[in-house]
């Protein structure tokens, strides 16, 4: 059996932190001007604002949206401007699993309110949804099952602890001061069980086979050619749930584990967990950019020490 990866050893290189990048981007007035510019933008999708900040900090270029409402989806999300007419192209795409999000909404917005409405007990309970719970197929089925689940909780003793309501669903007594009822507590991230595959191999497989990635990359290539942009950036805020939740980077060690196969025609790949960013370029390979100065200092000391 393969030994688990030691995430404290074999880290990739450490680059500028996000604050260090901003200081390299410009002085106080330029940063304030960028802040005002980004706050004035409307229609940005989830993850694009943080992407604009991170790209500005780590490329020192000025992010300008390109795919406005009137332009449709033909154009890349951002053009990164430098001096004169210099520009680079950037596309932002999340790894969010739409099926997981649909199931999560069903759990939180349909199942929980139905059980809450049917509950007549005197104690607050939190519902815990486990992986692959069978969701009710119809509103009638939901109401029937909600009544059964509510009845089980109504007759349960909170002192006993967790109550198993059925396959994939349990409830535990809440100790806070909220009113009696049934509340959403947690849901399994539904990350697929996989063999111990080296991270860079898994990442390369995802980049090469995911249809959504392919569409964004095709647009990025076409736009880079149209704009005569010497660099093309694919920026991925990584979701920690759903089919590809295992791509959330937990350690710089993951970026020396396995073999990375770059995307043809993409010069820069960014994997982001908030403003904690891992950047691959054709020149430098993988570099970790922590979100704080303290994080960068600690990471550099770690890489320089015995665990490098």
QUITA-V633571 format. One record per pair of residues at least 24 apart in sequence whose C-alpha atoms are under 7 Angstrom apart, sorted by the first residue. I is the first residue (numbers start at 1). J is the second residue. Records with the same first field share a line. If there is no record, write none. Layout:
I: J + J
This chain:
2: 196
7: 251 + 253
8: 253 + 307
9: 253 + 307 + 308
10: 253 + 256 + 307 + 308
11: 252 + 253 + 256 + 303 + 308
12: 252 + 253 + 255 + 256 + 286 + 287 + 288
13: 286 + 287 + 288
14: 287 + 288 + 289 + 299 + 300
15: 287 + 288 + 289
16: 289
17: 289 + 290 + 291 + 292 + 293 + 296
18: 54 + 57 + 275 + 289 + 290 + 291 + 292
19: 292 + 293
20: 293
21: 57 + 58
22: 57
24: 60
25: 56 + 57 + 60
47: 237
48: 92
50: 275
51: 235
54: 275
74: 219
75: 219 + 223
76: 219 + 220 + 223
87: 229
88: 229 + 230 + 231 + 232
89: 224 + 229 + 231 + 232 + 233
90: 232 + 233 + 234
91: 220 + 233 + 234 + 235
92: 234 + 235 + 236
93: 235 + 236 + 237
94: 236 + 237 + 238 + 239
95: 236 + 237 + 238 + 239 + 244
96: 239
97: 242 + 243
100: 242
108: 184
112: 182 + 183 + 184
114: 143 + 146
115: 146 + 147 + 149 + 150 + 182
116: 181 + 182
118: 146 + 147 + 150
119: 150 + 151 + 154 + 181
120: 154
121: 154 + 180
122: 180
123: 180 + 181
124: 173 + 174 + 178 + 179 + 180 + 181 + 182
125: 171 + 172 + 173 + 174 + 181 + 182 + 183
126: 171 + 172 + 173 + 174 + 182 + 183 + 184 + 185
127: 170 + 171 + 172 + 182 + 183 + 184 + 185 + 186
128: 169 + 170 + 171 + 185 + 186 + 187
129: 168 + 169 + 170 + 186 + 187 + 188
130: 168 + 169 + 187 + 188
131: 168 + 188 + 190
133: 167 + 168
189: 241 + 242
190: 241 + 242 + 243
191: 241 + 242 + 243 + 244 + 245 + 246
192: 243
198: 257 + 258
199: 254 + 257 + 258
200: 255 + 257 + 258 + 259 + 260
201: 258 + 259 + 260
203: 247
204: 260 + 261
221: 265
231: 267
232: 266 + 267 + 268
233: 266 + 267 + 268 + 269
234: 268 + 269 + 270
235: 269 + 270 + 271
236: 270 + 271 + 272
237: 271 + 272 + 273
238: 271 + 272 + 273
252: 288
255: 286
